[in-house]
């Protein structure tokens, strides 16, 4: 899938919504715990309820890894279910990997060949050779950590360099040459929405993955104002605000309503910006 394919799906669904599958056994409806695979059962129902409103799903690997082997099985079943039933969905492994080249080759094989994800989140801290193995896969993407939404991000990411440039700007400026607009995007937190102007000056045409809208307090309006380009260029993630909006047997129905609400807002913004 390249950027035109992704934009085409955004236009078709009038949405740039990414649903985060941060599936926590302590938060899913209690009645699902009696199922053979509660994590997969929860994911399946969420996906079925929200796929018509979303262009992407993003499982956060931590919520599967902590379950050991069973968590990996649940993840694989989730990916297989999405691939078989919703082949147009863009699948992001929120893994935040970053290691020496030989290790990265194995991570790339795991997530792109074995699981079949379209994209993976990476840390650029160790440099180009840790990212290159992922870029060797045609049609696959790396999602680089650019400017994150967590409270202590400023401790490093906003550090000024000797020439006045901030560290996150240098990271983006340097790493953007490792790939291109059809295989690389950046994570920029919605709580840093005004800084999207600075990010867009560096990467005006790349897609940006934006977490932090909803539960973390980020504003969709600000993200659109400062981050949208002529081909949308945004994937806005919502996790808790959708998947944990209800804990009853109606949880999937409520998740669908929350996803539709966001999709309708996104459609309005896409029309206003001339993207559809």
N, C-alpha and C positions, 0 to 999 in steps of 0.2 A: 504494500500500500504506500503510495507517495502522497505528497501534499495535495495534489489535485484530486486524488481519490477521497482523501479525508475531507476536503472542502466540499466535494460533491455530495458526500453523505450529510454534511452540515446543512447544505442547502436543501436536500431532500427532506430531512427531518425538522428543518428550521430550529436547530438546536446545536449547541456546542457543549452539552452536558456530559461529564464523565462521572459515573457513579463509583464511589470507592467501596470495595468489598472488604471492610475492616471487621471481619466477622469474629466476635468475641463470644465464647460460650456463656460467659457471665451476663451477657446483655440480650441474647436472643430470647424470643418468647419461650417460656418454660415448657409448654406442651411439645415443643420440638425435641426436647432432650431425650424423649423416649424413642426417637427414630434411630435407625441403624447408623446413620451418618448425619448428625444434627447440623454440622457446618454446611455440608453440601445441600441438605434439604432447605436450609435457610437461604443460601445463595441462589438455588434454583428458583425459589419463589420470588425472591427480589428481582432476579434477572427477568423472569417472565413478566413481572409487573411493570418493570421500568424500561425494558429494551426499546419500546416504541418511542420513548422520549430521549434516549441517550445515544450518543455516538461512540462512547467508550466506557469500558469498565476497567477498574484498577484495583486488583487484589493487593493488599499490603501484606508482604510475605511474613512479617513478624507474627501476624495473627494465625498463621498456619504452621510456621516453624516451631512455635512453642508447644504444639501438640505432638511433635516428633513424627514418626512414620505415618501415623493416621492423618496428621495435618497435611502432609505432602499428598496423600491419597485424595483427600478432600479437595485440595487445590487442583490436582490433575483432573478429577471428575468435573469440577467447575469449568475449567478451561475447555474440556472436551464437549461439555453440554452447550457452552456458548458457541463454539466453533461449528457444531452440527446444526444448531437451531437459529443462530443469528450471525451468519458469516460476514456480514457487513460491519460488525462491531470491531472497533480498534481496541486491542487488549494490551494493557500496560502492566508489566510486573514491577510493582513498587518495591524493589529489592535494595536500592541504594548501595550497589556493589562498587568496588574500586580497589584493584590489586594489581600486582605485576603481570606482565603480558601473558605468561604461560598459564597463570591462574585464571586470568580473564578469558582466555580461550575456552577453558572448561565451563566457566559461567555462561559464556555465549552459547555453547553447545547445549547446556542444560535448559536455558530459557527460550532460545530460538528454535533449536532442533527438537529437543525432547518434549517440552511443554507446548511450543508453538505460539508463544507470545509475539506480538507485533513490536513491542518496545520494552525497554527496561530503564529504570532510573539508575543513574551512576553518579558517584562523586568524582570530580575532576582533580582532586588534590594531588594525586600521585603522577599526573601528567599524561601526555599523549599515548604512550605505549600501553597504558592501562585501558584505553578507550578503543584503540584501533581494532582489536579483535572483534568487537561488536559491530563495527562499521563495515566489516568484510561481508556481511550478510545482505544480499540484495533484498530490498523491500522492507528491511527492518530498521528500527529507530533506536537511538540513544536519547535519553531525557536527562540532561545534565542539571545538577543542582546549581542554580544561579544565585537567587536571592530568596532565602527561605523565610517562612512566617513565624518561626519559633522565637520566643522572647529573647534568648541569648545570642541570636544570629549576629547581632551587631558587634559582639566581642571580636569577631574575625572579619566578617563579610564587609563591614563598613570601615575597616581600617584604612586611613589615608596613606598612599604611597608617596615616594619622594617627589613625584611629578604632579601630585594633587589628585590623581585618579584613585578611586576606592578599589579595594581588593576584589570585590565582586565584579566590577567593571573590567578589571584586568583579566580575570578568569574567563569572562564571556568573550572579550576581545581576542584572547589567545586561542581559546578552544573552538571558536566558530570556524576556524580554518582547518580543523581536523576533519570535518565533514561538510555537509551542505544543507540546504533548506529542505531536502527530501529525505534526510535520514537523521536529523538532529533537531531537538527542541530543548527548551529550558524551563526549569521550575522557577516560578516567581510567585511568592506568596501574596494572596489577596490583601492581607493586612499591610502590605507595602505598595499598595496600588499606585500612589502618586509617583513612586520611583519607576513605575513601568515606562514613564517618559524617557528616563535615562537608559533603560534596557532597550527600548525601541530605537533609540538613536544608534545603538550598536548593531542590533539585529532586527531591522525593520520588517523583514519578510519571513522570519522563522516562526513556527508555531511555539506557543508558550503554554505550559501546563500550570494552571493556577489553582492551588489548594487554598483553603481558608475562608471560602464563602459560606456563610451560614453560621454554624456553631462557633467558629473561631472569630466571627465578627466582621469578616470582609464584606465589602459592598460590591455587588454585581455591577451597579451603575458606574462606580469608579473604575473597576476593571475594564469595562467597555470603553469608557471615556479616555483612559490613558493607554490601553493595550491593544484595542482592536485595530486590524489593518484592513485593506481592501478585500482580502480573502478570509476574513474573520481572524485567523491566526491565533485562536484561543481554544483551549480545552479547559473548562472550569469544573473542578472536582467538588462534589459534595458527598460526604460519607455519612456521618452520624445524623445529619439533618434529614436524611432520606431513610436510611435503612433502620434507624432506631426511633423513628417518629411515633411508633406505636408498639406495644408489647403484648397485645391481645391476639386472638386468632384472626383479626383483621389487619395484621401488620403489613401484609403485602399490598392490600388495597389502599392503606394510608400512604405507604411508600410510593405507590403509583400516583396518588394525588399530589404528593410533594414534588415528585419528579415532573409531573405535568405543569405544575405551577411555575417551576423554574424554566421549563421549556417554553412556556408561553411568554415569559418575560424575555427570554433569549430571542424568540422570534420577533418580538417588537424591536429589540435592539438591532438585529440583523437587517430588518427592513429599513430602519432609520439610517443605518450606515451604508445602505445600498448593496448589501451582500446577497440579498435574495430579491 
